[in-house]
Amino acid sequence: MSIGIWQIAIVVILVVLLFGRGKISSLMGDVAKGIKSFKKGMASDVTDDSEPKNISDDNQDNNKSNNKE
Protein backbone atom coordinates (compact mmCIF):
# COMPACT_ATOMS: atom_id res chain seq x y z
CA MET A 1 0.00 0.00 0.00
CA SER A 2 1.56 3.27 -1.11
CA ILE A 3 0.77 6.79 0.01
CA GLY A 4 -1.42 8.54 -2.52
CA ILE A 5 -2.24 12.14 -3.23
CA TRP A 6 -5.49 11.92 -1.26
CA GLN A 7 -3.74 10.80 1.93
CA ILE A 8 -1.22 13.65 1.63
CA ALA A 9 -4.03 16.17 0.98
CA ILE A 10 -5.96 14.98 4.06
CA VAL A 11 -2.88 15.29 6.28
CA VAL A 12 -2.16 18.81 4.96
CA ILE A 13 -5.76 19.89 5.56
CA LEU A 14 -5.69 18.52 9.11
CA VAL A 15 -2.42 20.31 9.88
CA VAL A 16 -3.79 23.61 8.56
CA LEU A 17 -6.98 23.17 10.59
CA LEU A 18 -5.09 22.35 13.78
CA PHE A 19 -2.37 25.00 13.62
CA GLY A 20 -3.78 27.66 11.33
CA ARG A 21 -2.06 29.42 8.46
CA GLY A 22 -0.50 32.12 10.65
CA LYS A 23 1.20 29.65 12.96
CA ILE A 24 2.57 27.61 10.06
CA SER A 25 3.92 30.69 8.25
CA SER A 26 5.60 31.99 11.42
CA LEU A 27 7.10 28.56 12.00
CA MET A 28 8.49 28.51 8.46
CA GLY A 29 9.93 32.00 9.03
CA ASP A 30 11.67 30.78 12.19
CA VAL A 31 13.08 27.80 10.29
CA ALA A 32 14.42 30.12 7.58
CA LYS A 33 16.06 32.36 10.22
CA GLY A 34 17.66 29.31 11.79
CA ILE A 35 19.07 28.14 8.47
CA LYS A 36 20.47 31.63 7.73
CA SER A 37 22.03 31.79 11.19
CA PHE A 38 23.56 28.33 10.75
CA LYS A 39 25.04 29.25 7.37
CA LYS A 40 26.43 32.50 8.79
CA GLY A 41 27.97 30.61 11.70
CA MET A 42 29.54 28.04 9.42
CA ALA A 43 31.01 30.79 7.22
CA SER A 44 32.53 32.60 10.20
CA ASP A 45 34.01 29.35 11.57
CA VAL A 46 35.87 28.76 8.33
CA THR A 47 37.48 32.21 8.41
CA ASP A 48 38.36 31.99 12.13
CA ASP A 49 40.15 28.65 11.77
CA SER A 50 42.82 29.87 9.36
CA GLU A 51 45.59 28.79 11.76
CA PRO A 52 45.28 25.35 13.40
CA LYS A 53 45.48 25.33 17.17
CA ASN A 54 47.66 22.88 19.07
CA ILE A 55 45.67 21.63 22.05
CA SER A 56 48.62 20.03 23.85
CA ASP A 57 50.46 23.38 24.05
CA ASP A 58 47.40 24.95 25.68
CA ASN A 59 47.21 22.17 28.24
CA GLN A 60 50.89 22.59 29.13
CA ASP A 61 50.44 26.36 29.51
CA ASN A 62 47.43 25.83 31.78
CA ASN A 63 49.32 23.31 33.91
CA LYS A 64 52.24 25.74 34.33
CA SER A 65 49.93 28.57 35.38
CA ASN A 66 48.12 26.29 37.86
CA ASN A 67 51.43 25.22 39.43
CA LYS A 68 52.48 28.87 39.99
CA GLU A 69 49.40 29.55 42.10
Steps between C-alpha positions, in 0.01 A plus 500: 500500500656827389421852612281675247418860429175478697675388819752785470219752435307381808808531722572852368140608560507363855827679577363830368181456703689418819772765484359766271672676213656770719670253731637296210635808319668630817650157558639495146644849557674378816641202310634732229664724764660195657641383168640849426656516846653154456648592162639825642654311791657243272647775280652681798648175637686441176661845508588478872679166464767622259777392740469156664520498877718255690301375798795340680684835520194657663481222756868542589455877538199447727689248713792743542269783605319272748831393657605865556192568711 
